[in-house]
Amino acid sequence: MSSGSPLFTPSPSTSAPDERQRFLRLLRTALAERRFQRLLLGRHEGEDTSIERLTVRDIELRGERALSFLWRHKTKDVTKNHPLDEGLALIDALLGRDFQQAHLDTLAEEVQLRFSRKGKPLLQVGKKGGTAGASAADDASGPSGAGAVAGAGGVAGAGSVAAPVGHDRTKPRELSPDRPFWRDLGVTHELKGQPALVPAMARKWKQINKFIEIFGAAVRKAGLDAAGGAPEATPRPVRVADFGSGKGYLTFAMHDWLRAQGLTPSVLGVELKQDMVALGNAAAARHGLEGLRFEHGDVRERGDQPLDVMVALHACDIATDYAMHFGLRSGARVIMCAPCCHKEIRPQMTTPAALRPLLQHGIHLGQEAEMVTDSLRALLLELMGYDTQVIEFIALEHTSKNKMVLAVKRPQDPTPARRAELLTQLDEIKRFYGLRSQALETLLRVEGRLAPA
């Protein structure tokens, strides 16, 4: 595009266009070379005070490239698609006028453009995995400056722009505590006119963020961050069910994270306590959180429903097996379970002679029963076509219930040879410990899904 194109027309609000134009050139180059990942515009100062931020993605519509603009308002999201040149011209017009901060993500770089309070453009370019450079002097101060980002707990992509890449920086958090629903849930309160974590909730906040870190990685691995790969203007929602949602900390967190990625969430919390269901629905309605709701129910009594992600944390004993089975029946591409109260296997276990000195102690026998139970579950999920891990969910200093079984659907089911190997491993473990039954295995055998290949 020539220098006379609208893309390079200096904005009236820009006192020094060079850094601004350099940012636009980097944006256009990333799009041309197919290195563009996402553009985030923040610090909105336009006429519409309900706008919080703008996320721009590169999509294809009817075989033509376009830019999808997700306008995030306080109570709703609005998506508008523009032809490539039209979208670039609109970004040009918005920079320095309606938005005072921009963050460009490419495959190799993170590029930030900020405007000081005097309207001066400040550019910073950093290689991913390296240190930032090409930064102009920063004459901005206060909470609007870059240093406020980490303190606000913002995600790159979920609020203000990520902090500059460097060695001495605060660890980024996936969630921002300034979202108003956290106050409804008792996670934050108002301190000197600003939202702040309730001190007693500091550990819980760390657990929530750790969960979202794992959740986000699983969503990306499953390909759900592309909204199912749908090129249409209104992509299919990412469907999530959270069983045993309790007060809804993780349910709200997953909904907020998915929205921040420019996705359309449809998140359901299922809980046995009616007061918790009422609390969650009231908070979701109060803040206009479309695609988030809570229902009273038990995973063992629910009919099938199409899902992308099934979450069940701390479901007691075989309720975890029923939750996993529900995820399998529902076609979930991600299954996340933090098991609790491993009661089924322990009374069945006969102690192998070589292990009797170890397992004569009750605490060791209990730990062995937990390990065997979750190992069998992982093997069964792998048999069903999932990449499966048993991982530490959160450090033991925060909770003793720190184990998670994480499964992400593979593009292809196991080969007959691998399936036979897994079935053999399953039978050998059961024979070694003298086990008669395991709930998830029983549920799958009743369906005929574990018949030999």
NUKEMAR-568883 format. One record per residue (C-alpha): residue number from 0; residue in three letters; x, y, z. Coordinates in steps of 0.2 Angstrom, whole numbers. Last residue first. Example, Ala and Ser with C-alpha at 12.3 -4.5 7.8 and 13.67 -1.06 7.14 Angstrom:
BEGIN
@num:1 residuo:Ser xx:68 yy:-5 zz:36
@num:0 residuo:Ala xx:62 yy:-22 zz:39
This chain:
BEGIN
@num:452 residuo:Ala xx:-50 yy:-272 zz:97
@num:451 residuo:Pro xx:-56 yy:-280 zz:114
@num:450 residuo:Ala xx:-73 yy:-274 zz:120
@num:449 residuo:Leu xx:-71 yy:-259 zz:131
@num:448 residuo:Arg xx:-84 yy:-248 zz:123
@num:447 residuo:Gly xx:-98 yy:-261 zz:125
@num:446 residuo:Glu xx:-109 yy:-248 zz:135
@num:445 residuo:Val xx:-109 yy:-259 zz:150
@num:444 residuo:Arg xx:-90 yy:-260 zz:148
@num:443 residuo:Leu xx:-89 yy:-242 zz:149
@num:442 residuo:Leu xx:-99 yy:-240 zz:165
@num:441 residuo:Thr xx:-89 yy:-254 zz:173
@num:440 residuo:Glu xx:-72 yy:-246 zz:168
@num:439 residuo:Leu xx:-77 yy:-230 zz:176
@num:438 residuo:Ala xx:-83 yy:-238 zz:192
@num:437 residuo:Gln xx:-68 yy:-250 zz:195
@num:436 residuo:Ser xx:-71 yy:-268 zz:199
@num:435 residuo:Arg xx:-64 yy:-284 zz:206
@num:434 residuo:Leu xx:-47 yy:-278 zz:211
@num:433 residuo:Gly xx:-34 yy:-291 zz:217
@num:432 residuo:Tyr xx:-20 yy:-279 zz:217
@num:431 residuo:Phe xx:-9 yy:-287 zz:204
@num:430 residuo:Arg xx:-24 yy:-293 zz:194
@num:429 residuo:Lys xx:-31 yy:-276 zz:193
@num:428 residuo:Ile xx:-15 yy:-269 zz:187
@num:427 residuo:Glu xx:-12 yy:-283 zz:175
@num:426 residuo:Asp xx:-29 yy:-281 zz:167
@num:425 residuo:Leu xx:-27 yy:-262 zz:164
@num:424 residuo:Gln xx:-10 yy:-265 zz:157
@num:423 residuo:Thr xx:-17 yy:-278 zz:145
@num:422 residuo:Leu xx:-31 yy:-266 zz:140
@num:421 residuo:Leu xx:-18 yy:-253 zz:136
@num:420 residuo:Glu xx:-7 yy:-264 zz:125
@num:419 residuo:Ala xx:-22 yy:-270 zz:116
@num:418 residuo:Arg xx:-27 yy:-252 zz:112
@num:417 residuo:Arg xx:-10 yy:-248 zz:107
@num:416 residuo:Ala xx:-10 yy:-262 zz:94
@num:415 residuo:Pro xx:-27 yy:-258 zz:88
@num:414 residuo:Thr xx:-21 yy:-240 zz:85
@num:413 residuo:Pro xx:-27 yy:-227 zz:97
@num:412 residuo:Asp xx:-41 yy:-215 zz:92
@num:411 residuo:Gln xx:-36 yy:-201 zz:80
@num:410 residuo:Pro xx:-37 yy:-182 zz:82
@num:409 residuo:Arg xx:-33 yy:-183 zz:101
@num:408 residuo:Lys xx:-45 yy:-178 zz:114
@num:407 residuo:Val xx:-37 yy:-169 zz:129
@num:406 residuo:Ala xx:-37 yy:-177 zz:146
@num:405 residuo:Leu xx:-32 yy:-170 zz:163
@num:404 residuo:Val xx:-33 yy:-180 zz:179
@num:403 residuo:Met xx:-29 yy:-167 zz:193
@num:402 residuo:Lys xx:-21 yy:-170 zz:210
@num:401 residuo:Asn xx:-20 yy:-156 zz:223
@num:400 residuo:Lys xx:-33 yy:-161 zz:236
@num:399 residuo:Ser xx:-21 yy:-157 zz:250
@num:398 residuo:Thr xx:-23 yy:-139 zz:247
@num:397 residuo:His xx:-12 yy:-123 zz:247
@num:396 residuo:Glu xx:4 yy:-129 zz:254
@num:395 residuo:Leu xx:2 yy:-145 zz:243
@num:394 residuo:Ala xx:5 yy:-135 zz:228
@num:393 residuo:Ile xx:-9 yy:-134 zz:215
@num:392 residuo:Phe xx:-16 yy:-145 zz:201
@num:391 residuo:Glu xx:-2 yy:-157 zz:202
@num:390 residuo:Ile xx:-3 yy:-168 zz:187
@num:389 residuo:Val xx:-11 yy:-185 zz:181
@num:388 residuo:Gln xx:-10 yy:-184 zz:162
@num:387 residuo:Thr xx:-20 yy:-190 zz:147
@num:386 residuo:Asp xx:-20 yy:-188 zz:129
@num:385 residuo:Tyr xx:-37 yy:-195 zz:124
@num:384 residuo:Gly xx:-44 yy:-208 zz:113
@num:383 residuo:Met xx:-56 yy:-218 zz:123
@num:382 residuo:Leu xx:-41 yy:-230 zz:128
@num:381 residuo:Glu xx:-32 yy:-215 zz:135
@num:380 residuo:Leu xx:-47 yy:-211 zz:146
@num:379 residuo:Leu xx:-47 yy:-229 zz:152
@num:378 residuo:Leu xx:-28 yy:-228 zz:156
@num:377 residuo:Ala xx:-30 yy:-211 zz:165
@num:376 residuo:Arg xx:-44 yy:-219 zz:176
@num:375 residuo:Leu xx:-34 yy:-234 zz:180
@num:374 residuo:Ser xx:-19 yy:-222 zz:186
@num:373 residuo:Asp xx:-32 yy:-212 zz:196
@num:372 residuo:Thr xx:-38 yy:-227 zz:206
@num:371 residuo:Val xx:-20 yy:-235 zz:208
@num:370 residuo:Met xx:-13 yy:-219 zz:214
@num:369 residuo:Glu xx:-27 yy:-215 zz:226
@num:368 residuo:Ala xx:-27 yy:-233 zz:233
@num:367 residuo:Glu xx:-8 yy:-232 zz:235
@num:366 residuo:Gln xx:-10 yy:-216 zz:245
@num:365 residuo:Gly xx:-23 yy:-224 zz:256
@num:364 residuo:Leu xx:-12 yy:-239 zz:259
@num:363 residuo:His xx:2 yy:-228 zz:264
@num:362 residuo:Ile xx:-8 yy:-219 zz:277
@num:361 residuo:Gly xx:-14 yy:-235 zz:284
@num:360 residuo:His xx:3 yy:-242 zz:287
@num:359 residuo:Gln xx:5 yy:-260 zz:282
@num:358 residuo:Leu xx:7 yy:-254 zz:265
@num:357 residuo:Leu xx:25 yy:-253 zz:264
@num:356 residuo:Pro xx:30 yy:-269 zz:273
@num:355 residuo:Arg xx:16 yy:-278 zz:263
@num:354 residuo:Leu xx:23 yy:-272 zz:246
@num:353 residuo:Ala xx:32 yy:-287 zz:240
@num:352 residuo:Ala xx:18 yy:-299 zz:246
@num:351 residuo:Pro xx:5 yy:-290 zz:236
@num:350 residuo:Thr xx:-8 yy:-282 zz:247
@num:349 residuo:Thr xx:-26 yy:-286 zz:242
@num:348 residuo:Met xx:-35 yy:-271 zz:237
@num:347 residuo:Gln xx:-54 yy:-272 zz:237
@num:346 residuo:Pro xx:-57 yy:-261 zz:252
@num:345 residuo:Arg xx:-46 yy:-247 zz:244
@num:344 residuo:Ile xx:-53 yy:-247 zz:227
@num:343 residuo:Glu xx:-70 yy:-238 zz:230
@num:342 residuo:Lys xx:-66 yy:-226 zz:243
@num:341 residuo:His xx:-55 yy:-213 zz:234
@num:340 residuo:Cys xx:-61 yy:-197 zz:243
@num:339 residuo:Cys xx:-58 yy:-184 zz:230
@num:338 residuo:Pro xx:-53 yy:-183 zz:212
@num:337 residuo:Ala xx:-48 yy:-167 zz:203
@num:336 residuo:Cys xx:-56 yy:-169 zz:186
@num:335 residuo:Met xx:-53 yy:-160 zz:169
@num:334 residuo:Ile xx:-60 yy:-167 zz:153
@num:333 residuo:Val xx:-56 yy:-158 zz:137
@num:332 residuo:Arg xx:-63 yy:-163 zz:119
@num:331 residuo:Ala xx:-80 yy:-167 zz:127
@num:330 residuo:Gly xx:-90 yy:-179 zz:116
@num:329 residuo:Ser xx:-105 yy:-179 zz:129
@num:328 residuo:Arg xx:-104 yy:-197 zz:132
@num:327 residuo:Leu xx:-85 yy:-195 zz:136
@num:326 residuo:Gly xx:-89 yy:-181 zz:148
@num:325 residuo:Phe xx:-103 yy:-190 zz:156
@num:324 residuo:His xx:-91 yy:-205 zz:159
@num:323 residuo:Met xx:-78 yy:-193 zz:167
@num:322 residuo:Ala xx:-92 yy:-186 zz:178
@num:321 residuo:Tyr xx:-98 yy:-203 zz:183
@num:320 residuo:Asp xx:-80 yy:-208 zz:187
@num:319 residuo:Thr xx:-78 yy:-193 zz:198
@num:318 residuo:Ala xx:-94 yy:-197 zz:207
@num:317 residuo:Ile xx:-86 yy:-213 zz:211
@num:316 residuo:Asp xx:-77 yy:-206 zz:226
@num:315 residuo:Cys xx:-82 yy:-188 zz:230
@num:314 residuo:Ala xx:-82 yy:-175 zz:216
@num:313 residuo:His xx:-67 yy:-164 zz:221
@num:312 residuo:Leu xx:-67 yy:-154 zz:204
@num:311 residuo:Ala xx:-77 yy:-159 zz:190
@num:310 residuo:Val xx:-74 yy:-150 zz:173
@num:309 residuo:Met xx:-81 yy:-156 zz:156
@num:308 residuo:Val xx:-75 yy:-145 zz:141
@num:307 residuo:Asp xx:-82 yy:-146 zz:123
@num:306 residuo:Leu xx:-100 yy:-152 zz:127
@num:305 residuo:Pro xx:-115 yy:-159 zz:119
@num:304 residuo:Gln xx:-128 yy:-164 zz:131
@num:303 residuo:Asp xx:-132 yy:-182 zz:138
@num:302 residuo:Gly xx:-145 yy:-183 zz:152
@num:301 residuo:Arg xx:-140 yy:-179 zz:170
@num:300 residuo:Glu xx:-143 yy:-189 zz:185
@num:299 residuo:Arg xx:-126 yy:-195 zz:190
@num:298 residuo:Val xx:-119 yy:-177 zz:187
@num:297 residuo:Asp xx:-131 yy:-171 zz:201
@num:296 residuo:Gly xx:-142 yy:-156 zz:199
@num:295 residuo:His xx:-147 yy:-138 zz:202
@num:294 residuo:Glu xx:-142 yy:-126 zz:188
@num:293 residuo:Phe xx:-131 yy:-111 zz:185
@num:292 residuo:Arg xx:-129 yy:-100 zz:171
@num:291 residuo:Leu xx:-116 yy:-91 zz:160
@num:290 residuo:Gly xx:-119 yy:-87 zz:141
@num:289 residuo:Glu xx:-122 yy:-69 zz:144
@num:288 residuo:Leu xx:-114 yy:-61 zz:158
@num:287 residuo:Gly xx:-125 yy:-45 zz:161
@num:286 residuo:His xx:-117 yy:-40 zz:177
@num:285 residuo:Arg xx:-132 yy:-42 zz:188
@num:284 residuo:Ala xx:-138 yy:-58 zz:179
@num:283 residuo:Ala xx:-122 yy:-67 zz:182
@num:282 residuo:Ala xx:-122 yy:-62 zz:200
@num:281 residuo:Ala xx:-140 yy:-68 zz:203
@num:280 residuo:Asn xx:-137 yy:-84 zz:193
@num:279 residuo:Gly xx:-122 yy:-88 zz:204
@num:278 residuo:Leu xx:-130 yy:-84 zz:221
@num:277 residuo:Ala xx:-146 yy:-94 zz:216
@num:276 residuo:Val xx:-136 yy:-109 zz:212
@num:275 residuo:Met xx:-126 yy:-108 zz:228
@num:274 residuo:Asp xx:-142 yy:-106 zz:238
@num:273 residuo:Gln xx:-148 yy:-122 zz:229
@num:272 residuo:Lys xx:-134 yy:-133 zz:235
@num:271 residuo:Leu xx:-132 yy:-148 zz:223
@num:270 residuo:Glu xx:-122 yy:-138 zz:210
@num:269 residuo:Val xx:-121 yy:-138 zz:191
@num:268 residuo:Gly xx:-112 yy:-123 zz:183
@num:267 residuo:Leu xx:-115 yy:-121 zz:165
@num:266 residuo:Val xx:-104 yy:-111 zz:153
@num:265 residuo:Ser xx:-108 yy:-106 zz:135
@num:264 residuo:Pro xx:-93 yy:-95 zz:130
@num:263 residuo:Thr xx:-91 yy:-85 zz:114
@num:262 residuo:Leu xx:-73 yy:-83 zz:110
@num:261 residuo:Gly xx:-63 yy:-67 zz:109
@num:260 residuo:Gln xx:-49 yy:-73 zz:121
@num:259 residuo:Ala xx:-56 yy:-62 zz:135
@num:258 residuo:Arg xx:-73 yy:-70 zz:133
@num:257 residuo:Leu xx:-65 yy:-87 zz:136
@num:256 residuo:Trp xx:-56 yy:-81 zz:152
@num:255 residuo:Asp xx:-72 yy:-73 zz:159
@num:254 residuo:His xx:-82 yy:-89 zz:157
@num:253 residuo:Met xx:-68 yy:-99 zz:164
@num:252 residuo:Ala xx:-67 yy:-88 zz:179
@num:251 residuo:Phe xx:-85 yy:-87 zz:182
@num:250 residuo:Thr xx:-86 yy:-106 zz:183
@num:249 residuo:Leu xx:-70 yy:-107 zz:193
@num:248 residuo:Tyr xx:-76 yy:-96 zz:207
@num:247 residuo:Gly xx:-94 yy:-103 zz:206
@num:246 residuo:Lys xx:-99 yy:-104 zz:224
@num:245 residuo:Gly xx:-100 yy:-123 zz:223
@num:244 residuo:Ser xx:-97 yy:-129 zz:204
@num:243 residuo:Gly xx:-100 yy:-147 zz:208
@num:242 residuo:Phe xx:-100 yy:-151 zz:190
@num:241 residuo:Asp xx:-93 yy:-137 zz:178
@num:240 residuo:Ala xx:-100 yy:-139 zz:161
@num:239 residuo:Val xx:-92 yy:-130 zz:146
@num:238 residuo:Arg xx:-98 yy:-126 zz:128
@num:237 residuo:Val xx:-87 yy:-115 zz:118
@num:236 residuo:Pro xx:-100 yy:-106 zz:107
@num:235 residuo:Arg xx:-101 yy:-109 zz:89
@num:234 residuo:Pro xx:-94 yy:-95 zz:78
@num:233 residuo:Thr xx:-105 yy:-80 zz:73
@num:232 residuo:Ala xx:-97 yy:-72 zz:58
@num:231 residuo:Glu xx:-93 yy:-89 zz:50
@num:230 residuo:Pro xx:-75 yy:-95 zz:49
@num:229 residuo:Ala xx:-78 yy:-110 zz:61
@num:228 residuo:Gly xx:-62 yy:-118 zz:67
@num:227 residuo:Gly xx:-71 yy:-124 zz:83
@num:226 residuo:Ala xx:-70 yy:-107 zz:91
@num:225 residuo:Ala xx:-52 yy:-105 zz:86
@num:224 residuo:Asp xx:-47 yy:-106 zz:105
@num:223 residuo:Leu xx:-55 yy:-124 zz:105
@num:222 residuo:Gly xx:-41 yy:-132 zz:96
@num:221 residuo:Ala xx:-39 yy:-145 zz:109
@num:220 residuo:Lys xx:-21 yy:-139 zz:113
@num:219 residuo:Arg xx:-28 yy:-121 zz:115
@num:218 residuo:Val xx:-42 yy:-126 zz:127
@num:217 residuo:Ala xx:-30 yy:-137 zz:137
@num:216 residuo:Ala xx:-17 yy:-123 zz:139
@num:215 residuo:Gly xx:-31 yy:-111 zz:145
@num:214 residuo:Phe xx:-38 yy:-124 zz:157
@num:213 residuo:Ile xx:-21 yy:-127 zz:165
@num:212 residuo:Glu xx:-18 yy:-108 zz:167
@num:211 residuo:Ile xx:-36 yy:-106 zz:172
@num:210 residuo:Phe xx:-33 yy:-118 zz:186
@num:209 residuo:Lys xx:-17 yy:-110 zz:192
@num:208 residuo:Asn xx:-27 yy:-93 zz:192
@num:207 residuo:Ile xx:-41 yy:-100 zz:203
@num:206 residuo:Gln xx:-28 yy:-108 zz:215
@num:205 residuo:Lys xx:-19 yy:-92 zz:217
@num:204 residuo:Trp xx:-35 yy:-83 zz:221
@num:203 residuo:Lys xx:-40 yy:-96 zz:234
@num:202 residuo:Arg xx:-23 yy:-93 zz:242
@num:201 residuo:Ala xx:-26 yy:-74 zz:243
@num:200 residuo:Met xx:-44 yy:-76 zz:248
@num:199 residuo:Ala xx:-41 yy:-72 zz:267
@num:198 residuo:Pro xx:-33 yy:-55 zz:262
@num:197 residuo:Val xx:-49 yy:-50 zz:252
@num:196 residuo:Leu xx:-41 yy:-45 zz:235
@num:195 residuo:Ala xx:-43 yy:-27 zz:230
@num:194 residuo:Pro xx:-55 yy:-17 zz:220
@num:193 residuo:Gln xx:-52 yy:2 zz:220
@num:192 residuo:Gly xx:-60 yy:16 zz:230
@num:191 residuo:Lys xx:-48 yy:16 zz:244
@num:190 residuo:Leu xx:-51 yy:-3 zz:246
@num:189 residuo:Glu xx:-67 yy:-11 zz:239
@num:188 residuo:His xx:-68 yy:-29 zz:241
@num:187 residuo:Thr xx:-62 yy:-44 zz:232
@num:186 residuo:Val xx:-65 yy:-63 zz:232
@num:185 residuo:Gly xx:-82 yy:-63 zz:241
@num:184 residuo:Leu xx:-92 yy:-70 zz:226
@num:183 residuo:Asp xx:-101 yy:-54 zz:223
@num:182 residuo:Arg xx:-84 yy:-44 zz:224
@num:181 residuo:Trp xx:-77 yy:-56 zz:210
@num:180 residuo:Phe xx:-92 yy:-51 zz:199
@num:179 residuo:Pro xx:-85 yy:-34 zz:197
@num:178 residuo:Arg xx:-70 yy:-39 zz:187
@num:177 residuo:Asp xx:-55 yy:-29 zz:195
@num:176 residuo:Pro xx:-47 yy:-45 zz:200
@num:175 residuo:Ser xx:-40 yy:-48 zz:183
@num:174 residuo:Leu xx:-37 yy:-66 zz:177
@num:173 residuo:Glu xx:-23 yy:-75 zz:169
@num:172 residuo:Arg xx:-10 yy:-68 zz:180
@num:171 residuo:Pro xx:7 yy:-62 zz:174
@num:170 residuo:Lys xx:22 yy:-65 zz:185
@num:169 residuo:Thr xx:29 yy:-47 zz:190
@num:168 residuo:Arg xx:44 yy:-42 zz:180
@num:167 residuo:Asp xx:62 yy:-41 zz:182
@num:166 residuo:His xx:69 yy:-51 zz:168
@num:165 residuo:Gly xx:61 yy:-43 zz:153
@num:164 residuo:Val xx:46 yy:-43 zz:142
@num:163 residuo:Pro xx:35 yy:-27 zz:144
@num:162 residuo:Ala xx:19 yy:-30 zz:155
@num:161 residuo:Ala xx:4 yy:-36 zz:145
@num:160 residuo:Val xx:-8 yy:-24 zz:138
@num:159 residuo:Ser xx:-23 yy:-20 zz:149
@num:158 residuo:Gly xx:-38 yy:-32 zz:150
@num:157 residuo:Ala xx:-40 yy:-50 zz:146
@num:156 residuo:Gly xx:-29 yy:-52 zz:131
@num:155 residuo:Ala xx:-12 yy:-51 zz:140
@num:154 residuo:Val xx:-20 yy:-55 zz:156
@num:153 residuo:Gly xx:-23 yy:-42 zz:170
@num:152 residuo:Gly xx:-18 yy:-45 zz:188
@num:151 residuo:Ala xx:-20 yy:-26 zz:191
@num:150 residuo:Gly xx:-3 yy:-25 zz:199
@num:149 residuo:Ala xx:4 yy:-33 zz:183
@num:148 residuo:Val xx:-4 yy:-20 zz:172
@num:147 residuo:Ala xx:-1 yy:-4 zz:182
@num:146 residuo:Gly xx:18 yy:-4 zz:177
@num:145 residuo:Ala xx:12 yy:0 zz:159
@num:144 residuo:Gly xx:6 yy:17 zz:164
@num:143 residuo:Ser xx:-13 yy:21 zz:166
@num:142 residuo:Pro xx:-12 yy:18 zz:185
@num:141 residuo:Gly xx:0 yy:33 zz:188
@num:140 residuo:Ser xx:13 yy:40 zz:176
@num:139 residuo:Ala xx:16 yy:43 zz:158
@num:138 residuo:Asp xx:32 yy:51 zz:152
@num:137 residuo:Asp xx:40 yy:34 zz:146
@num:136 residuo:Ala xx:55 yy:37 zz:136
@num:135 residuo:Ala xx:54 yy:27 zz:119
@num:134 residuo:Ser xx:56 yy:8 zz:119
@num:133 residuo:Ala xx:65 yy:0 zz:105
@num:132 residuo:Gly xx:68 yy:-16 zz:115
@num:131 residuo:Ala xx:60 yy:-30 zz:125
@num:130 residuo:Thr xx:69 yy:-45 zz:131
@num:129 residuo:Gly xx:68 yy:-62 zz:124
@num:128 residuo:Gly xx:56 yy:-77 zz:124
@num:127 residuo:Lys xx:45 yy:-68 zz:111
@num:126 residuo:Lys xx:55 yy:-54 zz:104
@num:125 residuo:Gly xx:50 yy:-37 zz:110
@num:124 residuo:Val xx:45 yy:-21 zz:102
@num:123 residuo:Gln xx:41 yy:-6 zz:112
@num:122 residuo:Leu xx:33 yy:10 zz:105
@num:121 residuo:Leu xx:28 yy:26 zz:114
@num:120 residuo:Pro xx:16 yy:38 zz:105
@num:119 residuo:Lys xx:15 yy:56 zz:113
@num:118 residuo:Gly xx:-3 yy:61 zz:116
@num:117 residuo:Lys xx:2 yy:72 zz:132
@num:116 residuo:Arg xx:-5 yy:59 zz:143
@num:115 residuo:Ser xx:7 yy:46 zz:135
@num:114 residuo:Phe xx:1 yy:36 zz:121
@num:113 residuo:Arg xx:5 yy:17 zz:121
@num:112 residuo:Leu xx:11 yy:5 zz:107
@num:111 residuo:Gln xx:16 yy:-12 zz:112
@num:110 residuo:Val xx:23 yy:-25 zz:100
@num:109 residuo:Glu xx:26 yy:-44 zz:105
@num:108 residuo:Glu xx:36 yy:-53 zz:92
@num:107 residuo:Ala xx:39 yy:-70 zz:84
@num:106 residuo:Leu xx:22 yy:-78 zz:80
@num:105 residuo:Thr xx:14 yy:-60 zz:81
@num:104 residuo:Asp xx:5 yy:-52 zz:95
@num:103 residuo:Leu xx:1 yy:-33 zz:94
@num:102 residuo:His xx:-4 yy:-24 zz:110
@num:101 residuo:Ala xx:-12 yy:-7 zz:108
@num:100 residuo:Gln xx:-14 yy:7 zz:121
@num:99 residuo:Gln xx:-23 yy:24 zz:120
@num:98 residuo:Phe xx:-39 yy:19 zz:112
@num:97 residuo:Asp xx:-52 yy:31 zz:105
@num:96 residuo:Arg xx:-40 yy:44 zz:98
@num:95 residuo:Gly xx:-23 yy:38 zz:99
@num:94 residuo:Leu xx:-26 yy:23 zz:88
@num:93 residuo:Leu xx:-44 yy:22 zz:83
@num:92 residuo:Ala xx:-42 yy:30 zz:65
@num:91 residuo:Asp xx:-28 yy:18 zz:61
@num:90 residuo:Ile xx:-38 yy:3 zz:67
@num:89 residuo:Leu xx:-52 yy:8 zz:56
@num:88 residuo:Ala xx:-41 yy:10 zz:41
@num:87 residuo:Leu xx:-34 yy:-8 zz:44
@num:86 residuo:Gly xx:-52 yy:-15 zz:45
@num:85 residuo:Glu xx:-56 yy:-7 zz:29
@num:84 residuo:Asp xx:-41 yy:-14 zz:21
@num:83 residuo:Leu xx:-44 yy:-32 zz:27
@num:82 residuo:Pro xx:-63 yy:-32 zz:24
@num:81 residuo:His xx:-72 yy:-29 zz:40
@num:80 residuo:Asn xx:-81 yy:-41 zz:53
@num:79 residuo:Lys xx:-91 yy:-34 zz:68
@num:78 residuo:Thr xx:-93 yy:-43 zz:84
@num:77 residuo:Val xx:-102 yy:-35 zz:99
@num:76 residuo:Asp xx:-99 yy:-41 zz:117
@num:75 residuo:Lys xx:-111 yy:-37 zz:131
@num:74 residuo:Thr xx:-112 yy:-30 zz:149
@num:73 residuo:Lys xx:-97 yy:-19 zz:151
@num:72 residuo:His xx:-93 yy:-18 zz:133
@num:71 residuo:Arg xx:-81 yy:-29 zz:123
@num:70 residuo:Trp xx:-80 yy:-25 zz:105
@num:69 residuo:Leu xx:-74 yy:-40 zz:95
@num:68 residuo:Phe xx:-67 yy:-34 zz:78
@num:67 residuo:Ser xx:-65 yy:-48 zz:65
@num:66 residuo:Leu xx:-53 yy:-43 zz:52
@num:65 residuo:Ala xx:-56 yy:-51 zz:35
@num:64 residuo:Arg xx:-48 yy:-63 zz:22
@num:63 residuo:Glu xx:-59 yy:-69 zz:8
@num:62 residuo:Gly xx:-64 yy:-87 zz:5
@num:61 residuo:Arg xx:-82 yy:-84 zz:10
@num:60 residuo:Leu xx:-76 yy:-76 zz:26
@num:59 residuo:Glu xx:-58 yy:-79 zz:32
@num:58 residuo:Ile xx:-52 yy:-73 zz:49
@num:57 residuo:Asp xx:-38 yy:-62 zz:56
@num:56 residuo:Arg xx:-42 yy:-57 zz:74
@num:55 residuo:Val xx:-45 yy:-40 zz:82
@num:54 residuo:Thr xx:-49 yy:-38 zz:101
@num:53 residuo:Leu xx:-56 yy:-21 zz:107
@num:52 residuo:Arg xx:-57 yy:-15 zz:125
@num:51 residuo:Glu xx:-69 yy:-9 zz:139
@num:50 residuo:Ile xx:-83 yy:0 zz:129
@num:49 residuo:Ser xx:-97 yy:6 zz:140
@num:48 residuo:Thr xx:-90 yy:24 zz:140
@num:47 residuo:Asp xx:-95 yy:26 zz:122
@num:46 residuo:Glu xx:-87 yy:43 zz:118
@num:45 residuo:Gly xx:-70 yy:37 zz:117
@num:44 residuo:Glu xx:-56 yy:35 zz:130
@num:43 residuo:His xx:-53 yy:17 zz:129
@num:42 residuo:Arg xx:-37 yy:11 zz:138
@num:41 residuo:Gly xx:-36 yy:-4 zz:128
@num:40 residuo:Leu xx:-33 yy:-11 zz:110
@num:39 residuo:Leu xx:-28 yy:-29 zz:107
@num:38 residuo:Leu xx:-22 yy:-36 zz:91
@num:37 residuo:Arg xx:-20 yy:-55 zz:89
@num:36 residuo:Gln xx:-10 yy:-68 zz:80
@num:35 residuo:Phe xx:-2 yy:-60 zz:65
@num:34 residuo:Arg xx:13 yy:-70 zz:57
@num:33 residuo:Arg xx:4 yy:-73 zz:40
@num:32 residuo:Glu xx:17 yy:-63 zz:31
@num:31 residuo:Ala xx:5 yy:-50 zz:25
@num:30 residuo:Leu xx:-4 yy:-49 zz:42
@num:29 residuo:Ala xx:13 yy:-47 zz:51
@num:28 residuo:Thr xx:18 yy:-34 zz:38
@num:27 residuo:Arg xx:2 yy:-24 zz:41
@num:26 residuo:Leu xx:4 yy:-24 zz:60
@num:25 residuo:Leu xx:23 yy:-19 zz:59
@num:24 residuo:Arg xx:19 yy:-5 zz:47
@num:23 residuo:Leu xx:5 yy:1 zz:59
@num:22 residuo:Phe xx:17 yy:1 zz:73
@num:21 residuo:Arg xx:30 yy:11 zz:63
@num:20 residuo:Gln xx:16 yy:23 zz:59
@num:19 residuo:Arg xx:13 yy:26 zz:77
@num:18 residuo:Glu xx:31 yy:28 zz:81
@num:17 residuo:Asp xx:33 yy:41 zz:67
@num:16 residuo:Pro xx:17 yy:50 zz:70
@num:15 residuo:Ala xx:23 yy:63 zz:83
@num:14 residuo:Ser xx:8 yy:73 zz:90
@num:13 residuo:Thr xx:-5 yy:61 zz:86
@num:12 residuo:Ser xx:-23 yy:67 zz:89
@num:11 residuo:Pro xx:-25 yy:72 zz:71
@num:10 residuo:Ser xx:-22 yy:54 zz:66
@num:9 residuo:Pro xx:-8 yy:53 zz:53
@num:8 residuo:Thr xx:-14 yy:45 zz:36
@num:7 residuo:Phe xx:-4 yy:29 zz:34
@num:6 residuo:Leu xx:-18 yy:16 zz:33
@num:5 residuo:Pro xx:-28 yy:28 zz:23
@num:4 residuo:Ser xx:-17 yy:26 zz:8
@num:3 residuo:Gly xx:-5 yy:40 zz:3
@num:2 residuo:Ser xx:10 yy:30 zz:9
@num:1 residuo:Ser xx:7 yy:17 zz:-4
@num:0 residuo:Met xx:0 yy:0 zz:0
